[in-house]
Amino acid sequence: MKQRITQNCTFLLRFILLASIACQLTSCASTKELSYFQNGQNATDLVSATARYTPTIQPGDILSIQISSLNPEASTFFNPYTSFAVADRASQPMAANSTSPLQPVSGYMVDADGAVELPVIGKLSVKGLTVAQIRERVREPLREYLKEPTVNVRNLTFRISVMGEVARPSLFTVPNEQLTLLEALSLAGDVTIFGRRTDVLVIREENGQRKFGHVDLTRRDLFSSPYYYLHPNDVVYVEPSKVRAATADRTMQVAPIAISALSFLAIIATRF
């Protein structure tokens, strides 16, 4: 009797082990599905790159505007938002705020008319301008009050969302205002083995409309895609592959059997 029970238990354990191995083997993705930049065989392949994207300021953006001059005391009147928090945030490389990416930041908010109001200088229209253009627009009236003024402008609300089949989905803040799709995926820990690399979705808002762009990471021409350089508030979504769905289905099928078998083994163990 004991020998027969032992044989049954051994059979059940082997069944569970084989079922687990089968799930793993049948869910493996091919190398071709996982490799990036595949097209082209020569070491000297050339791909035309898309032009670098330079963002412009829009209503709702928050700007850090730091002013300095040969007279530090006089410069303080033009820096009401100077704080270590803003300085530290602006100087950090591309990173995510893992604690609270939506926490308030100190700076000048661009109003609905596309303007900011600075001490002494008053209102300045900045809508549609780059930070370099804003820097010059702020410096010009400062010459009346400061000797050799220096202006540093940063956009504190350049954010990108990465969702779906990545290792660390999150909302990322981009202080240097330049981020590519590949850099965003790297910040998110790369696409998982279950992610669909042939069709990464980039959702972008332009002129009040949502655009849905598709990028194939396995092709080298992704570098010429209009979605290679990300824009403020872009959403990157990596869709799960069929392998992910198939693996989930097989897990749901095997799990009840494995649980039942383990329960049976536990009952047998308590009797002997």
N, C-alpha and C positions, 0 to 999 in steps of 0.2 A: 504493500500500500504506500509506504513511505517512498519507495523507489519510483512508483508511478507518479506521485505528486511532484517529486523532484524533477522528473522528466517533463511534466507539464509546465512547471515553473521555468525550466530552461528553455522550453519552446517559446513561451511568452516573451521572455527576455530577448531572445534572438529575433523574434518578430518585431518587437519595438525598435531594436537596433537597426534592422534592415529597413524598416519603414522610414526611420529618420535619415538613413543614408540615401534612400531613394528620393526623398524630398530635396536633399542637398544637390544630388546629381542632376535631377530634372530641372532644377531652378537656376543652374549655372548659365550665365550669359556668355556669348562668344566674345573673343578678343576684339573682333571687328566692331562690335556694338559698343565697346568700352573705350576704344582708342580715340584720342583727339587728333585733329589735323592730318587726316589720312591721305587726302588726294595729292598725288605727286610722288615721284620715286627718286628724283635726283637731289643731290645735296645742295644744288644751287637754284632750287625752285624759287621763283619770285611771285609774290602776290601783291597786287595794288592795295594799299592801305587807305581806309577812309580818312578824311581830313579830321584833325583834332577838333574836338567840340569845346567851344568856349561859352559857358552859360551866361545868361543875362539876368538881371534882377527883375523880379516880379512883385506885385502887391502881396503882402503877407510874409515876405522874407524878412529875416532879422539880420542886420548888419553890425559887425563890430568895426567901429571906426576909431582908431587910435592916432592921436596927433602929438607930435613932439617938435621941438625946435631948439635953437641955441639958448633959449631962456626957459628952463624947465618949469619955473614957477608960473610963468604966463601961460604955458601949455596946459596946465592943470584945469584952467577954466573951460577948456574945450573937451575934457575927458570925464564926463559925469559917470560913465559906465565902466571906467577902468576898474578891473578886479582881477585877482589871481586866477579865478575860475575861468574867465574868458581867455586870459592869456595862455593858461595851460591847455584849454580846449583847442585853441587855434594852433598851438605849436605841435600837437600830437599828430602822428601819422594816421593814415586811414584806419579807423577802428570803430568797433561798436560799443555803445554805452550799454553794457549788459545789465545794469541795475535799473535804470529808468531812461530810455532813449527819448522820452517825451518830456523830460523835466525842463522847467523854464530856464531860458538863458538870458543874460543881460546884453542889451544892444538896442539899436534903433530899428523899430519895426516900420517897414515900408507900408504907408497907408493905402487906402483904396484908390487914391489918385496917382499912386506911384511915386510918392515923395517922402522924404525924411526931414525932420526939423532938428537942426544942430544949434547948440548954444552960440549966441552972438550972430552967427551967420544967418540963421533963419531956415526957411524951407528950401530944399533943393530937390528937383525932379531927378529921379534915378531909374525910373522904369525903362526897361529895355537896354540898359547900359551894362557893360562889363565892369568888374571891380577895378580894372586898370583905368577905365574912363571915369569912374566915380572918384578915384584917387585924384585925378587931375582936376575934376570939377570942384572938389573940396579944397584942394591946395590953393587954387587961384584966389578966392576971397580971403584966405588966411594970410596972404602976403601983406595985407593991410594992417594986421595985428601982430604977426609973429615974424621973427627974422629967420629966414631959411627954414620954413616949416616942412616937416616930413609927415606923410599920411600913409597909414596902413589900413587897408580895408579887406574884410573877410566876410563871406556869407556863412552864417552859423546854422542855416537851416537846409543845407544840401543833404538830403536823406535818400537812401535807397533801401527797398525791402526785398529780401530774398526768401522765397517760400518753397515748399514742396520737398522733393527728394534730395535734400542736401544735409550735411552732417549737423550744421548749426544754423537753422533758419533764424533770421533776426532782422531788425531795422538798424541800418548802419548810417552813421554820420560821416560826411566826407569833407574835412576842413580844407583840402587843397583844390576842391572843385574840379577834379579830374578823376574819373573812375571808369575803367573798362568793364565789360561783361565778365571777362576772365578774372579780373581782380576781385569783382564782387563775389563770384563763386568761390574764389580762394579764401576770402574773408569768412564765408559761410562753411568752410571746411571741405569744399569740393562736392561734386555730385556723388551720391552714394552709388553702389553697384546696381541698385534697383532704379536709378534715375534714367529717364529717356534723354540721352545726349543728342539724338538726331532732331529734336524739336523742342528747344527751350523757348518759352514764351516770355516776351518783354511787353508789359502793358505801360503805355505812355499817354499822358494827357496833353493835348495840344489844341489850342483855340476852342476849349470847351468840349472837345470830343476825345473819346478813348480810342487809341490805336493799339492793335494787337500785332506785334511783330514776332516772327518765328526765325530762330537761328539754329543751324545745324553745327554742333561743336565738333563733329567728326570731319568736317570739310575745312580746307584751308582758306576758302574764300570768306569765312566768317570775319576776317580782318577788314574786309571791304563792306561789311554790312552797315547800314545806317543805325543799327542797334548795338554796334560794337562799343561805342562810347555812350555811357548811360547819362540820362538827363535827371535833373532834380525830381524826386518823387516817383521815379520809375519803379515798377514792381517786376521782379524776375521770378518766374514760376517754372520749376522743373517738374514735369509730369511723371508720375510713376509708370514704369514699363509694364508690359504684359507679364513679365516674369514675377513682378511684385504681386500682382493679382493672383497668378497661378500658385505662388508660394503660400499666400494667405489661405487660398482655398484648400490646398493640401494639408496645411497645418490644422485647419478646422476639421478636416476629415480624420486625420490621424489622432488628434488630441483626445477625443472621447474614447477611442480604442485603448490608447495608452493609459488613460486614467482608470478605465475599467480593469485593465490588466494589473496595474499597480495596486488597485484596491483588492483584487483577488489575491495577489501575493501577500498583502498585508494581513488578510484574514487567515490565510494558510499559516503564516508565520506565528500568529497568536495562538494557534491550536497545537503547535509543537514546540 
